Amino acid sequence: MRLDVVTIFPEYLDPLNVSLVGKARARGQLNVHVHDLRSWTYDRHNTVDDTPYGGGPGMVMKTDPWGEALDAVLADGYETGAHQPALVVPTPSGRPFNQELAVELSERPWLVFTPARYEGIDRRVIDEYATRMPVYEVSIGDYVLAGGEAAVLVVTEAVARLLPGVLGNAESHQDDSFAPGAMANLLEGPVYTKPPQWRERGIPDVLLSGHHGKIARWRRDEALKRTAANRPDLIERCEPKVFDKKDREM
Ligand code: 6GU
């Protein structure tokens, strides 16, 4: 997969060299290009923003730097064999980013991210590129960030770990809290490792029992408790088969 990021803070994306995403890059599973939007400005102050039409607070990112940047990035990608780009526009007014959208994005060969500062990008830029490629406007949650760069890191990490060969078998994403399957939409419960005693605290006996059926039942019960406490909205989205008679009596 190829990723391009156009930003006025290229160094904000330095974490893409670290950990899972950094390793995926080093292995050639992810081809990442970070570009400085100001490379496509030609005035003395490298201006990327201006006052909003219609008035109001804040500044709006200008059409020209974004248009030139995206044309250049797309041309470079196509020249080097990339195909079927999609634009990912981080914005608090976007579609909520979730595991389903992460899966959809992970199936695309080329993502171009346009994190904005100020009050966002002149709408004509998004409308223009939407005539040529899919555009995903995404929000990572119900709060306002100063810019989209942190959202690019979030989306990239969620997407990269879904790419074939990026996670080892030991860390497979099959039982992620939001993966499809019997436990779909249940949050994962508590986990434990050695030592068996720590500051007078032990491990739930069932985990030491070796009884796989009982362990699976316990994990499901704990997942259900945690989900009911932290995300009651998710319970309604669970497959009915997750629940049995005993749950309905609780
Ligand atoms: Cl993607 N951008 C900004 N600026 N704020 C956000 C966001 C994105 N998602 C949630 N809040």
Residues whose N, C-alpha, C, O or C-beta is under 5 A from the ligand:
A	BS01	6GU	P90 T91 P92 V138 S139 I140 G141 Y143 V144 L145 A146 G147 G148 A151
